Amino acid sequence: MVRVIVVAVPGAGKTTVLNKVLEKVEGLKLVNFGDLMFEQAVKYFRIANRDEMRKKIGLHDYRVIQERVAARISRMEGDLLIDTHAVVKTNLGYYPGLPCRVVDLINPDAIVFLEYRPEDIIQRRVKDLKAEEKYRRYREIEEVEKVQEHQDRVRDYAIAAANHARCYFVHLRFLKPEKYPFQHAEEASKSISELVEALREAKAKEALLE
C-alpha cells in the first residue's frame, strides 16, 4: 500500500491539485485529514466550521483528535493520498500538523509540499471568502510576508516529519505567474501522479524480493 501526504498553506489550491491527481491515477483514494478531524470536533466540541478548530480547541484535545484520526487512517486499505497541513497556525504560535505519533500511525512513503507565490495564495483566499455560503472558507487575508513565513514553516515541519518517518520529501515550487488557467494545478498533479506510480512500482518490486 502506498501512502502519500500532501501539504500546503490554507488557500494554496491543494484540493484542486488532489482532485486532478485522482483523475490521473486509478485506484487511489483521497483522505482529507481535516474533514475527519472536523467530524470529531463537531461531535465533542460543537465546532461550527473547520476554521474554528485551531482557535477553540485546546492543545491536549487537539492532540487526542489528531491521533484518533491518524489511527483511523492507519486501518484504511489501498493506496491513499492524504490531504493535511504540516503546521497549524494558532494565536499562540505554530503547532505541528504531523507530530511524531501521527506520522508513526500513518507511516507515509512520501510527504509532498506545494509552495506558491504568496500573491496567488492571497488571491485564492479572497475568492474563498466570496464563495457561496456552503463553500465559503473563513481564511485570514494576510500580508505577503506573513504568507511566505507560513510557507517556510510548512516546509520546515514537513521536512522534520519526513525525517522522522524516514520517507521521501518532495518540494514542488510554483513561483512564477501562471501562463494559463490551472497551469500550476496541472503541473503539480502530474508530478504527484508520477510519484505515486513510481512508489507503486518500487513496492511491487520489493514484494517480489520478499
TORTORSE-152125 format. One record per atom (N, C-alpha, C): chain; x, y, z; residue in one letter; atom name; residue number from 1. Coordinates in steps of 0.001 Angstrom, whole numbers, always signed. Example, Ala and Ser with C-alpha at 12.3 -4.5 7.8 and 13.67 -1.06 7.14 Angstrom:
R  mol        X        Y        Z  type  atom  seq
R    A   +13190    -5690    +7800     A     N    1
R    A   +12300    -4500    +7800     A    CA    1
R    A   +13200    -3300    +7800     A     C    1
R    A   +12850    -2250    +7080     S     N    2
R    A   +13670    -1060    +7140     S    CA    2
R    A   +12900      +30    +7870     S     C    2
This chain:
R  mol        X        Y        Z  type  atom  seq
R    A     +842    -1203       +0     M     N    1
R    A       +0       +0       +0     M    CA    1
R    A     +874    +1248       +0     M     C    1
R    A     +481    +2222     -799     V     N    2
R    A    +1215    +3485     -899     V    CA    2
R    A     +495    +4555      -92     V     C    2
R    A    +1273    +5334     +665     R     N    3
R    A     +736    +6438    +1449     R    CA    3
R    A    +1512    +7706    +1090     R     C    3
R    A     +836    +8685     +505     V     N    4
R    A    +1478    +9957     +164     V    CA    4
R    A     +713   +11082     +845     V     C    4
R    A    +1407   +11861    +1646     I     N    5
R    A     +828   +13027    +2317     I    CA    5
R    A    +1151   +14271    +1500     I     C    5
R    A     +162   +15132    +1293     V     N    6
R    A     +371   +16385     +561     V    CA    6
R    A       -3   +17546    +1465     V     C    6
R    A     +924   +18512    +1607     V     N    7
R    A     +699   +19656    +2493     V    CA    7
R    A     +929   +20972    +1754     V     C    7
R    A     +269   +22013    +2252     A     N    8
R    A     +425   +23378    +1736     A    CA    8
R    A     -274   +24299    +2724     A     C    8
R    A      -84   +25589    +2588     V     N    9
R    A     -789   +26523    +3470     V    CA    9
R    A    -2245   +26639    +3027     V     C    9
R    A    -3146   +27066    +3921     P     N   10
R    A    -4544   +27264    +3533     P    CA   10
R    A    -4672   +28238    +2367     P     C   10
R    A    -5510   +27874    +1401     G     N   11
R    A    -5726   +28745     +251     G    CA   11
R    A    -4764   +28531     -895     G     C   11
R    A    -3909   +27517     -791     A     N   12
R    A    -2922   +27284    -1848     A    CA   12
R    A    -3523   +26604    -3078     A     C   12
R    A    -4716   +26050    -2955     G     N   13
R    A    -5321   +25344    -4082     G    CA   13
R    A    -5040   +23858    -4074     G     C   13
R    A    -4724   +23330    -2901     K     N   14
R    A    -4366   +21913    -2775     K    CA   14
R    A    -5504   +20985    -3201     K     C   14
R    A    -6734   +21340    -2846     T     N   15
R    A    -7879   +20491    -3191     T    CA   15
R    A    -7998   +20301    -4694     T     C   15
R    A    -7810   +21378    -5443     T     N   16
R    A    -7873   +21298    -6911     T    CA   16
R    A    -6795   +20359    -7440     T     C   16
R    A    -5592   +20484    -6895     V     N   17
R    A    -4483   +19624    -7322     V    CA   17
R    A    -4802   +18159    -7060     V     C   17
R    A    -5269   +17858    -5867     L     N   18
R    A    -5505   +16466    -5488     L    CA   18
R    A    -6642   +15836    -6281     L     C   18
R    A    -7656   +16616    -6584     N     N   19
R    A    -8735   +16092    -7432     N    CA   19
R    A    -8232   +15757    -8826     N     C   19
R    A    -7296   +16540    -9324     K     N   20
R    A    -6709   +16252   -10632     K    CA   20
R    A    -5832   +15000   -10579     K     C   20
R    A    -5177   +14765    -9444     V     N   21
R    A    -4390   +13536    -9285     V    CA   21
R    A    -5316   +12320    -9370     V     C   21
R    A    -6478   +12406    -8730     L     N   22
R    A    -7429   +11291    -8767     L    CA   22
R    A    -7887   +10988   -10190     L     C   22
R    A    -7955   +12034   -11021     E     N   23
R    A    -8339   +11829   -12418     E    CA   23
R    A    -7254   +11108   -13198     E     C   23
R    A    -6008   +11259   -12759     K     N   24
R    A    -4868   +10692   -13483     K    CA   24
R    A    -4466    +9302   -12997     K     C   24
R    A    -4753    +8982   -11741     V     N   25
R    A    -4269    +7730   -11146     V    CA   25
R    A    -5448    +6858   -10719     V     C   25
R    A    -5533    +5685   -11277     E     N   26
R    A    -6622    +4762   -10924     E    CA   26
R    A    -6357    +4090    -9575     E     C   26
R    A    -7435    +3794    -8873     G     N   27
R    A    -7325    +3028    -7642     G    CA   27
R    A    -6725    +3787    -6477     G     C   27
R    A    -6744    +5110    -6541     L     N   28
R    A    -6174    +5937    -5485     L    CA   28
R    A    -7310    +6585    -4705     L     C   28
R    A    -7244    +6530    -3378     K     N   29
R    A    -8284    +7107    -2533     K    CA   29
R    A    -7770    +8375    -1868     K     C   29
R    A    -8578    +9432    -1902     L     N   30
R    A    -8227   +10696    -1258     L    CA   30
R    A    -8815   +10723     +149     L     C   30
R    A    -7972   +11008    +1132     V     N   31
R    A    -8399   +11120    +2527     V    CA   31
R    A    -8084   +12524    +3012     V     C   31
R    A    -9104   +13231    +3467     N     N   32
R    A    -8907   +14584    +3980     N    CA   32
R    A    -8826   +14523    +5507     N     C   32
R    A    -7624   +14714    +6023     F     N   33
R    A    -7371   +14631    +7462     F    CA   33
R    A    -8228   +15659    +8207     F     C   33
R    A    -8321   +16869    +7655     G     N   34
R    A    -9087   +17925    +8300     G    CA   34
R    A   -10563   +17611    +8399     G     C   34
R    A   -11113   +16968    +7364     D     N   35
R    A   -12536   +16590    +7396     D    CA   35
R    A   -12797   +15576    +8505     D     C   35
R    A   -11882   +14610    +8654     L     N   36
R    A   -12043   +13601    +9698     L    CA   36
R    A   -11907   +14226   +11084     L     C   36
R    A   -10998   +15189   +11222     M     N   37
R    A   -10861   +15896   +12489     M    CA   37
R    A   -12108   +16723   +12786     M     C   37
R    A   -12666   +17332   +11751     F     N   38
R    A   -13867   +18151   +11925     F    CA   38
R    A   -15030   +17305   +12445     F     C   38
R    A   -15154   +16085   +11944     E     N   39
R    A   -16194   +15183   +12435     E    CA   39
R    A   -16074   +14993   +13948     E     C   39
R    A   -14840   +14794   +14417     Q     N   40
R    A   -14598   +14618   +15843     Q    CA   40
R    A   -14872   +15919   +16608     Q     C   40
R    A   -14457   +17051   +16032     A     N   41
R    A   -14636   +18339   +16697     A    CA   41
R    A   -16101   +18713   +16848     A     C   41
R    A   -16889   +18412   +15832     V     N   42
R    A   -18330   +18679   +15904     V    CA   42
R    A   -18972   +17810   +16983     V     C   42
R    A   -18560   +16562   +17023     K     N   43
R    A   -19146   +15595   +17958     K    CA   43
R    A   -18845   +15946   +19410     K     C   43
R    A   -17598   +16333   +19696     Y     N   44
R    A   -17180   +16519   +21079     Y    CA   44
R    A   -17061   +17976   +21533     Y     C   44
R    A   -16896   +18912   +20576     F     N   45
R    A   -16636   +20300   +20962     F    CA   45
R    A   -17580   +21317   +20328     F     C   45
R    A   -18579   +20832   +19594     R     N   46
R    A   -19584   +21708   +18985     R    CA   46
R    A   -18964   +22806   +18117     R     C   46
R    A   -17960   +22451   +17348     I     N   47
R    A   -17311   +23391   +16432     I    CA   47
R    A   -18222   +23614   +15226     I     C   47
R    A   -18350   +24880   +14798     A     N   48
R    A   -19275   +25217   +13710     A    CA   48
R    A   -18665   +25029   +12333     A     C   48
R    A   -17351   +25257   +12187     N     N   49
R    A   -16690   +25083   +10892     N    CA   49
R    A   -15232   +24713   +11128     N     C   49
R    A   -14587   +24232   +10081     R     N   50
R    A   -13219   +23740   +10223     R    CA   50
R    A   -12251   +24812   +10687     R     C   50
R    A   -12479   +26044   +10286     D     N   51
R    A   -11548   +27116   +10620     D    CA   51
R    A   -11601   +27493   +12100     D     C   51
R    A   -12627   +27033   +12820     E     N   52
R    A   -12719   +27295   +14261     E    CA   52
R    A   -11866   +26334   +15081     E     C   52
R    A   -11492   +25213   +14502     M     N   53
R    A   -10811   +24177   +15279     M    CA   53
R    A    -9516   +24674   +15908     M     C   53
R    A    -8743   +25401   +15123     R     N   54
R    A    -7440   +25847   +15627     R    CA   54
R    A    -7556   +26963   +16657     R     C   54
R    A    -8748   +27569   +16777     K     N   55
R    A    -8944   +28681   +17702     K    CA   55
R    A    -9652   +28268   +18990     K     C   55
R    A   -10468   +27219   +18924     K     N   56
R    A   -11336   +26889   +20053     K    CA   56
R    A   -11018   +25571   +20745     K     C   56
R    A   -10104   +24789   +20179     I     N   57
R    A    -9763   +23503   +20810     I    CA   57
R    A    -8383   +23610   +21450     I     C   57
R    A    -8290   +23224   +22706     G     N   58
R    A    -7022   +23282   +23418     G    CA   58
R    A    -6011   +22282   +22881     G     C   58
R    A    -4758   +22497   +23237     L     N   59
R    A    -3666   +21680   +22702     L    CA   59
R    A    -3834   +20197   +23018     L     C   59
R    A    -4162   +19867   +24257     H     N   60
R    A    -4311   +18452   +24635     H    CA   60
R    A    -5411   +17787   +23810     H     C   60
R    A    -6565   +18447   +23734     D     N   61
R    A    -7693   +17878   +22994     D    CA   61
R    A    -7380   +17783   +21503     D     C   61
R    A    -6646   +18762   +20985     Y     N   62
R    A    -6270   +18729   +19570     Y    CA   62
R    A    -5395   +17507   +19296     Y     C   62
R    A    -4461   +17240   +20203     R     N   63
R    A    -3585   +16067   +20047     R    CA   63
R    A    -4401   +14782   +20029     R     C   63
R    A    -5363   +14688   +20934     V     N   64
R    A    -6190   +13480   +21023     V    CA   64
R    A    -6929   +13248   +19710     V     C   64
R    A    -7515   +14313   +19167     I     N   65
R    A    -8249   +14189   +17910     I    CA   65
R    A    -7311   +13789   +16783     I     C   65
R    A    -6148   +14429   +16698     Q     N   66
R    A    -5168   +14089   +15662     Q    CA   66
R    A    -4841   +12599   +15679     Q     C   66
R    A    -4564   +12077   +16858     E     N   67
R    A    -4147   +10682   +16964     E    CA   67
R    A    -5288    +9718   +16664     E     C   67
R    A    -6508   +10084   +17040     R     N   68
R    A    -7660    +9250   +16693     R    CA   68
R    A    -7824    +9159   +15188     R     C   68
R    A    -7692   +10296   +14516     V     N   69
R    A    -7836   +10314   +13060     V    CA   69
R    A    -6703    +9541   +12395     V     C   69
R    A    -5475    +9734   +12876     A     N   70
R    A    -4336    +9009   +12306     A    CA   70
R    A    -4501    +7507   +12472     A     C   70
R    A    -5007    +7084   +13622     A     N   71
R    A    -5245    +5653   +13855     A    CA   71
R    A    -6295    +5113   +12887     A     C   71
R    A    -7313    +5920   +12631     R     N   72
R    A    -8351    +5516   +11673     R    CA   72
R    A    -7760    +5367   +10274     R     C   72
R    A    -6912    +6301    +9872     I     N   73
R    A    -6277    +6232    +8556     I    CA   73
R    A    -5363    +5014    +8461     I     C   73
R    A    -4687    +4696    +9567     S     N   74
R    A    -3760    +3558    +9556     S    CA   74
R    A    -4463    +2236    +9257     S     C   74
R    A    -5773    +2194    +9514     R     N   75
R    A    -6529     +954    +9283     R    CA   75
R    A    -7158     +898    +7885     R     C   75
R    A    -7023    +1960    +7117     M     N   76
R    A    -7617    +2004    +5783     M    CA   76
R    A    -6822    +1153    +4798     M     C   76
R    A    -7517     +528    +3878     E     N   77
R    A    -6881     -319    +2869     E    CA   77
R    A    -6620     +479    +1587     E     C   77
R    A    -5711      -30     +774     G     N   78
R    A    -5459     +566     -531     G    CA   78
R    A    -4466    +1715     -507     G     C   78
R    A    -4240    +2286    -1675     D     N   79
R    A    -3307    +3399    -1831     D    CA   79
R    A    -4014    +4704    -1469     D     C   79
R    A    -3381    +5483     -591     L     N   80
R    A    -4015    +6688      -72     L    CA   80
R    A    -3234    +7950     -406     L     C   80
R    A    -3970    +8979     -760     L     N   81
R    A    -3449   +10335     -937     L    CA   81
R    A    -4042   +11137     +215     L     C   81
R    A    -3205   +11619    +1116     I     N   82
R    A    -3688   +12223    +2360     I    CA   82
R    A    -3496   +13734    +2323     I     C   82
R    A    -4602   +14438    +2384     D     N   83
R    A    -4634   +15898    +2347     D    CA   83
R    A    -4631   +16418    +3776     D     C   83
R    A    -3561   +17144    +4155     T     N   84
R    A    -3493   +17677    +5508     T    CA   84
R    A    -2589   +18900    +5553     T     C   84
R    A    -2291   +19363    +6772     H     N   85
R    A    -1400   +20512    +6966     H    CA   85
R    A     -210   +20088    +7810     H     C   85
R    A     +972   +20554    +7447     A     N   86
R    A    +2176   +20230    +8216     A    CA   86
R    A    +2233   +21037    +9501     A     C   86
R    A    +1651   +22243    +9472     V     N   87
R    A    +1580   +23066   +10678     V    CA   87
R    A     +193   +23683   +10785     V     C   87
R    A     -194   +23954   +12029     V     N   88
R    A    -1456   +24635   +12304     V    CA   88
R    A    -1107   +25972   +12941     V     C   88
R    A    -1547   +27053   +12328     K     N   89
R    A    -1237   +28389   +12834     K    CA   89
R    A    -2282   +28799   +13851     K     C   89
R    A    -1853   +29034   +15094     T     N   90
R    A    -2764   +29409   +16174     T    CA   90
R    A    -2384   +30772   +16743     T     C   90
R    A    -3182   +31261   +17681     N     N   91
R    A    -2882   +32537   +18321     N    CA   91
R    A    -1628   +32474   +19179     N     C   91
R    A    -1244   +31263   +19585     L     N   92
R    A      -75   +31095   +20455     L    CA   92
R    A    +1187   +30718   +19681     L     C   92
R    A    +1046   +30409   +18410     G     N   93
R    A    +2197   +30007   +17608     G    CA   93
R    A    +1842   +28857   +16686     G     C   93
R    A    +2846   +28266   +16084     Y     N   94
R    A    +2630   +27147   +15169     Y    CA   94
R    A    +2620   +25831   +15949     Y     C   94
R    A    +1689   +24950   +15562     Y     N   95
R    A    +1622   +23628   +16163     Y    CA   95
R    A    +1748   +22591   +15053     Y     C   95
R    A    +2508   +21489   +15271     P     N   96
R    A    +2708   +20507   +14203     P    CA   96
R    A    +1434   +19791   +13791     P     C   96
R    A    +1164   +19794   +12500     G     N   97
R    A      +42   +19029   +11965     G    CA   97
R    A     +409   +17570   +11774     G     C   97
R    A    +1722   +17296   +11767     L     N   98
R    A    +2217   +15923   +11611     L    CA   98
R    A    +3210   +15596   +12727     L     C   98
R    A    +2744   +15600   +13980     P     N   99
R    A    +3638   +15236   +15080     P    CA   99
R    A    +4052   +13769   +14977     P     C   99
R    A    +5049   +13393   +15739     C     N  100
R    A    +5656   +12063   +15592     C    CA  100
R    A    +4649   +10926   +15691     C     C  100
R    A    +3751   +10999   +16666     R     N  101
R    A    +2790    +9909   +16853     R    CA  101
R    A    +1888    +9758   +15631     R     C  101
R    A    +1464   +10878   +15053     V     N  102
R    A     +621   +10849   +13855     V    CA  102
R    A    +1379   +10253   +12674     V     C  102
R    A    +2624   +10673   +12522     V     N  103
R    A    +3459   +10152   +11433     V    CA  103
R    A    +3685    +8652   +11601     V     C  103
R    A    +3924    +8213   +12824     D     N  104
R    A    +4136    +6783   +13077     D    CA  104
R    A    +2910    +5965   +12668     D     C  104
R    A    +1725    +6480   +12982     L     N  105
R    A     +499    +5757   +12672     L    CA  105
R    A     +230    +5696   +11172     L     C  105
R    A     +426    +6813   +10485     I     N  106
R    A     +159    +6860    +9039     I    CA  106
R    A    +1244    +6145    +8255     I     C  106
R    A    +2498    +6263    +8704     N     N  107
R    A    +3635    +5604    +8055     N    CA  107
R    A    +3716    +5953    +6558     N     C  107
R    A    +3913    +7229    +6229     P     N  108
R    A    +3906    +7638    +4819     P    CA  108
R    A    +5137    +7178    +4048     P     C  108
R    A    +4957    +7042    +2740     D     N  109
R    A    +6082    +6756    +1844     D    CA  109
R    A    +6711    +8052    +1338     D     C  109
R    A    +5928    +9130    +1329     A     N  110
R    A    +6428   +10420     +861     A    CA  110
R    A    +5559   +11535    +1428     A     C  110
R    A    +6184   +12692    +1643     I     N  111
R    A    +5461   +13904    +2025     I    CA  111
R    A    +5775   +14962     +976     I     C  111
R    A    +4732   +15498     +354     V     N  112
R    A    +4880   +16473     -722     V    CA  112
R    A    +4450   +17845     -221     V     C  112
R    A    +5308   +18837     -398     F     N  113
R    A    +4996   +20217      -19     F    CA  113
R    A    +4801   +21054    -1279     F     C  113
R    A    +3625   +21679    -1382     L     N  114
R    A    +3315   +22560    -2505     L    CA  114
R    A    +3537   +24007    -2091     L     C  114
R    A    +4417   +24701    -2802     E     N  115
R    A    +4710   +26103    -2499     E    CA  115
R    A    +4318   +26985    -3683     E     C  115
R    A    +3657   +28101    -3389     Y     N  116
R    A    +3182   +29017    -4436     Y    CA  116
R    A    +3598   +30453    -4124     Y     C  116
R    A    +3408   +31309    -5109     R     N  117
R    A    +3624   +32733    -4870     R    CA  117
R    A    +2624   +33197    -3809     R     C  117
R    A    +3075   +33923    -2791     P     N  118
R    A    +2145   +34418    -1771     P    CA  118
R    A     +993   +35228    -2371     P     C  118
R    A    +1286   +35971    -3431     E     N  119
R    A     +240   +36788    -4067     E    CA  119
R    A     -892   +35905    -4599     E     C  119
R    A     -543   +34747    -5152     D     N  120
R    A    -1558   +33837    -5678     D    CA  120
R    A    -2401   +33246    -4548     D     C  120
R    A    -1752   +32947    -3427     I     N  121
R    A    -2465   +32383    -2280     I    CA  121
R    A    -3455   +33401    -1715     I     C  121
R    A    -3016   +34641    -1588     I     N  122
R    A    -3902   +35696    -1088     I    CA  122
R    A    -5109   +35865    -2004     I     C  122
R    A    -4862   +35827    -3292     Q     N  123
R    A    -5955   +35961    -4256     Q    CA  123
R    A    -6966   +34829    -4105     Q     C  123
R    A    -6491   +33611    -3891     R     N  124
R    A    -7387   +32466    -3710     R    CA  124
R    A    -8180   +32591    -2413     R     C  124
R    A    -7547   +33104    -1363     R     N  125
R    A    -8259   +33272      -95     R    CA  125
R    A    -9382   +34292     -225     R     C  125
R    A    -9133   +35356     -946     V     N  126
R    A   -10171   +36366    -1182     V    CA  126
R    A   -11332   +35735    -1943     V     C  126
R    A   -10998   +34910    -2923     K     N  127
R    A   -12033   +34225    -3701     K    CA  127
R    A   -12845   +33289    -2814     K     C  127
R    A   -12181   +32590    -1884     D     N  128
R    A   -12869   +31684     -968     D    CA  128
R    A   -13877   +32431      -96     D     C  128
R    A   -13520   +33635     +323     L     N  129
R    A   -14407   +34427    +1171     L    CA  129
R    A   -15651   +34895     +425     L     C  129
R    A   -15540   +34998     -891     K     N  130
R    A   -16649   +35479    -1707     K    CA  130
R    A   -17511   +34341    -2253     K     C  130
R    A   -17136   +33114    -1928     A     N  131
R    A   -17876   +31954    -2436     A    CA  131
R    A   -19249   +31846    -1774     A     C  131
R    A   -20106   +30996    -2341     E     N  132
R    A   -21402   +30732    -1732     E    CA  132
R    A   -21212   +30209     -310     E     C  132
R    A   -22199   +30443     +543     E     N  133
R    A   -22072   +30131    +1964     E    CA  133
R    A   -21608   +28698    +2219     E     C  133
R    A   -22182   +27720    +1507     K     N  134
R    A   -21837   +26319    +1779     K    CA  134
R    A   -20413   +25965    +1356     K     C  134
R    A   -19808   +26791     +471     Y     N  135
R    A   -18436   +26536      +37     Y    CA  135
R    A   -17439   +27506     +664     Y     C  135
R    A   -17915   +28450    +1457     R     N  136
R    A   -17057   +29527    +1953     R    CA  136
R    A   -16093   +29027    +3020     R     C  136
R    A   -14834   +29494    +2941     R     N  137
R    A   -13834   +29225    +3969     R    CA  137
R    A   -13397   +30554    +4559     R     C  137
R    A   -13382   +30626    +5889     Y     N  138
R    A   -13052   +31885    +6567     Y    CA  138
R    A   -11559   +31908    +6884     Y     C  138
R    A   -10784   +32249    +5866     R     N  139
R    A    -9332   +32261    +5999     R    CA  139
R    A    -8825   +33688    +6123     R     C  139
R    A    -7700   +33806    +6823     E     N  140
R    A    -7130   +35134    +7048     E    CA  140
R    A    -6526   +35700    +5763     E     C  140
R    A    -6782   +36994    +5555     I     N  141
R    A    -6147   +37693    +4436     I    CA  141
R    A    -4929   +38409    +5005     I     C  141
R    A    -3759   +37828    +4812     E     N  142
R    A    -2533   +38323    +5423     E    CA  142
R    A    -1658   +39057    +4409     E     C  142
R    A     -629   +39676    +4936     E     N  143
R    A     +372   +40315    +4078     E    CA  143
R    A    +1221   +39242    +3414     E     C  143
R    A    +1851   +39632    +2299     V     N  144
R    A    +2699   +38714    +1542     V    CA  144
R    A    +3761   +38081    +2441     V     C  144
R    A    +4401   +38892    +3286     E     N  145
R    A    +5477   +38399    +4138     E    CA  145
R    A    +4977   +37345    +5128     E     C  145
R    A    +3765   +37528    +5649     K     N  146
R    A    +3205   +36574    +6599     K    CA  146
R    A    +2871   +35242    +5921     K     C  146
R    A    +2361   +35334    +4701     V     N  147
R    A    +2045   +34108    +3961     V    CA  147
R    A    +3325   +33328    +3677     V     C  147
R    A    +4384   +34042    +3277     Q     N  148
R    A    +5641   +33361    +2990     Q    CA  148
R    A    +6256   +32764    +4250     Q     C  148
R    A    +6124   +33466    +5361     E     N  149
R    A    +6617   +32913    +6627     E    CA  149
R    A    +5903   +31601    +6948     E     C  149
R    A    +4595   +31589    +6732     H     N  150
R    A    +3805   +30371    +6960     H    CA  150
R    A    +4292   +29245    +6051     H     C  150
R    A    +4538   +29559    +4800     Q     N  151
R    A    +5042   +28535    +3867     Q    CA  151
R    A    +6405   +28002    +4308     Q     C  151
R    A    +7240   +28900    +4809     D     N  152
R    A    +8563   +28468    +5279     D    CA  152
R    A    +8435   +27495    +6446     D     C  152
R    A    +7481   +27765    +7348     R     N  153
R    A    +7286   +26866    +8483     R    CA  153
R    A    +6713   +25520    +8015     R     C  153
R    A    +5815   +25551    +7032     V     N  154
R    A    +5286   +24305    +6482     V    CA  154
R    A    +6427   +23442    +5942     V     C  154
R    A    +7316   +24074    +5188     R     N  155
R    A    +8477   +23345    +4649     R    CA  155
R    A    +9308   +22737    +5775     R     C  155
R    A    +9608   +23541    +6813     D     N  156
R    A   +10444   +23059    +7912     D    CA  156
R    A    +9807   +21871    +8632     D     C  156
R    A    +8519   +22018    +8944     Y     N  157
R    A    +7833   +20953    +9680     Y    CA  157
R    A    +7659   +19709    +8807     Y     C  157
R    A    +7418   +19901    +7521     A     N  158
R    A    +7259   +18753    +6621     A    CA  158
R    A    +8568   +17979    +6495     A     C  158
R    A    +9673   +18690    +6434     I     N  159
R    A   +10981   +18031    +6379     I    CA  159
R    A   +11225   +17246    +7667     I     C  159
R    A   +10871   +17861    +8807     A     N  160
R    A   +11050   +17176   +10095     A    CA  160
R    A   +10195   +15905   +10152     A     C  160
R    A    +8969   +15987    +9661     A     N  161
R    A    +8084   +14816    +9662     A    CA  161
R    A    +8634   +13721    +8748     A     C  161
R    A    +9140   +14104    +7577     A     N  162
R    A    +9712   +13133    +6647     A    CA  162
R    A   +10960   +12482    +7243     A     C  162
R    A   +11736   +13264    +7957     N     N  163
R    A   +12928   +12733    +8602     N    CA  163
R    A   +12531   +11697    +9654     N     C  163
R    A   +11514   +12013   +10445     H     N  164
R    A   +11054   +11059   +11475     H    CA  164
R    A   +10506    +9789   +10834     H     C  164
R    A    +9755    +9959    +9738     A     N  165
R    A    +9143    +8806    +9061     A    CA  165
R    A   +10142    +8030    +8217     A     C  165
R    A   +11307    +8618    +7987     R     N  166
R    A   +12316    +8042    +7081     R    CA  166
R    A   +11701    +7794    +5697     R     C  166
R    A   +10993    +8833    +5219     C     N  167
R    A   +10347    +8735    +3913     C    CA  167
R    A   +10844    +9866    +3010     C     C  167
R    A   +10394    +9872    +1768     Y     N  168
R    A   +10797   +10897     +820     Y    CA  168
R    A   +10131   +12231    +1143     Y     C  168
R    A   +10880   +13320     +931     F     N  169
R    A   +10322   +14677     +981     F    CA  169
R    A   +10416   +15256     -420     F     C  169
R    A    +9284   +15744     -940     V     N  170
R    A    +9232   +16291    -2295     V    CA  170
R    A    +8717   +17721    -2214     V     C  170
R    A    +9506   +18655    -2737     H     N  171
R    A    +9158   +20083    -2690     H    CA  171
R    A    +8829   +20541    -4111     H     C  171
R    A    +7557   +20855    -4350     L     N  172
R    A    +7118   +21351    -5656     L    CA  172
R    A    +6876   +22845    -5548     L     C  172
R    A    +7613   +23631    -6322     R     N  173
R    A    +7553   +25096    -6219     R    CA  173
R    A    +6961   +25695    -7491     R     C  173
R    A    +6032   +26633    -7312     F     N  174
R    A    +5390   +27319    -8435     F    CA  174
R    A    +5414   +28816    -8136     F     C  174
R    A    +6542   +29433    -8434     L     N  175
R    A    +6786   +30811    -8006     L    CA  175
R    A    +6722   +31830    -9137     L     C  175
R    A    +6273   +31391   -10311     K     N  176
R    A    +6079   +32320   -11427     K    CA  176
R    A    +4595   +32385   -11759     K     C  176
R    A    +4124   +33530   -12266     P     N  177
R    A    +2698   +33651   -12623     P    CA  177
R    A    +2296   +32590   -13643     P     C  177
R    A    +1069   +32131   -13550     E     N  178
R    A     +565   +31139   -14491     E    CA  178
R    A     +428   +31739   -15890     E     C  178
R    A     +752   +30936   -16905     K     N  179
R    A     +595   +31370   -18292     K    CA  179
R    A     -809   +31071   -18811     K     C  179
R    A    -1505   +30156   -18125     Y     N  180
R    A    -2881   +29816   -18492     Y    CA  180
R    A    -3584   +29304   -17237     Y     C  180
R    A    -4921   +29324   -17196     P     N  181
R    A    -5653   +28899   -16000     P    CA  181
R    A    -5316   +27468   -15577     P     C  181
R    A    -5108   +27295   -14284     F     N  182
R    A    -4832   +25991   -13672     F    CA  182
R    A    -3514   +25365   -14136     F     C  182
R    A    -2608   +26181   -14660     Q     N  183
R    A    -1301   +25653   -15066     Q    CA  183
R    A     -591   +24974   -13893     Q     C  183
R    A     -536   +25668   -12754     H     N  184
R    A     +167   +25114   -11603     H    CA  184
R    A     -504   +23842   -11087     H     C  184
R    A    -1826   +23825   -11084     A     N  185
R    A    -2548   +22639   -10629     A    CA  185
R    A    -2261   +21443   -11532     A     C  185
R    A    -2213   +21691   -12833     E     N  186
R    A    -1920   +20612   -13784     E    CA  186
R    A     -501   +20089   -13584     E     C  186
R    A     +454   +20998   -13429     E     N  187
R    A    +1849   +20580   -13272     E    CA  187
R    A    +2062   +19847   -11944     E     C  187
R    A    +1439   +20364   -10883     A     N  188
R    A    +1583   +19713    -9577     A    CA  188
R    A     +944   +18330    -9586     A     C  188
R    A     -247   +18219   -10175     S     N  189
R    A     -933   +16922   -10214     S    CA  189
R    A     -152   +15909   -11042     S     C  189
R    A     +489   +16364   -12095     K     N  190
R    A    +1310   +15469   -12927     K    CA  190
R    A    +2491   +14925   -12115     K     C  190
R    A    +3155   +15812   -11369     S     N  191
R    A    +4307   +15391   -10569     S    CA  191
R    A    +3896   +14415    -9470     S     C  191
R    A    +2779   +14688    -8811     I     N  192
R    A    +2322   +13797    -7745     I    CA  192
R    A    +1874   +12455    -8308     I     C  192
R    A    +1204   +12488    -9449     S     N  193
R    A     +769   +11240   -10093     S    CA  193
R    A    +1968   +10365   -10442     S     C  193
R    A    +3004   +10967   -10993     E     N  194
R    A    +4211   +10225   -11345     E    CA  194
R    A    +4885    +9657   -10096     E     C  194
R    A    +4850   +10416    -8994     L     N  195
R    A    +5419    +9940    -7733     L    CA  195
R    A    +4663    +8710    -7233     L     C  195
R    A    +3336    +8767    -7253     V     N  196
R    A    +2530    +7637    -6793     V    CA  196
R    A    +2822    +6391    -7621     V     C  196
R    A    +2884    +6555    -8928     E     N  197
R    A    +3147    +5395    -9802     E    CA  197
R    A    +4540    +4837    -9546     E     C  197
R    A    +5520    +5712    -9321     A     N  198
R    A    +6886    +5251    -9042     A    CA  198
R    A    +6943    +4488    -7719     A     C  198
R    A    +6226    +4976    -6717     L     N  199
R    A    +6195    +4281    -5429     L    CA  199
R    A    +5499    +2927    -5551     L     C  199
R    A    +4436    +2886    -6336     R     N  200
R    A    +3755    +1611    -6575     R    CA  200
R    A    +4705     +605    -7213     R     C  200
R    A    +5428    +1055    -8203     E     N  201
R    A    +6357     +169    -8905     E    CA  201
R    A    +7451     -328    -7967     E     C  201
R    A    +7975     +584    -7140     A     N  202
R    A    +9032     +207    -6202     A    CA  202
R    A    +8524     -812    -5182     A     C  202
R    A    +7307     -621    -4708     K     N  203
R    A    +6755    -1557    -3716     K    CA  203
R    A    +6460    -2916    -4342     K     C  203
R    A    +6055    -2914    -5593     A     N  204
R    A    +5798    -4183    -6289     A    CA  204
R    A    +7092    -4971    -6444     A     C  204
R    A    +8180    -4290    -6738     K     N  205
R    A    +9475    -4948    -6854     K    CA  205
R    A    +9926    -5494    -5513     K     C  205
R    A    +9698    -4710    -4441     E     N  206
R    A   +10079    -5161    -3095     E    CA  206
R    A    +9311    -6427    -2720     E     C  206
R    A    +8042    -6469    -3090     A     N  207
R    A    +7210    -7633    -2757     A    CA  207
R    A    +7731    -8895    -3442     A     C  207
R    A    +8255    -8749    -4657     L     N  208
R    A    +8775    -9889    -5400     L    CA  208
R    A   +10055   -10443    -4766     L     C  208
R    A   +10786    -9557    -4087     L     N  209
R    A   +12057    -9965    -3485     L    CA  209
R    A   +11880   -10589    -2110     L     C  209
R    A   +10688   -10405    -1522     E     N  210
R    A   +10465   -10947     -178     E    CA  210
R    A   +10295   -12470     -190     E     C  210
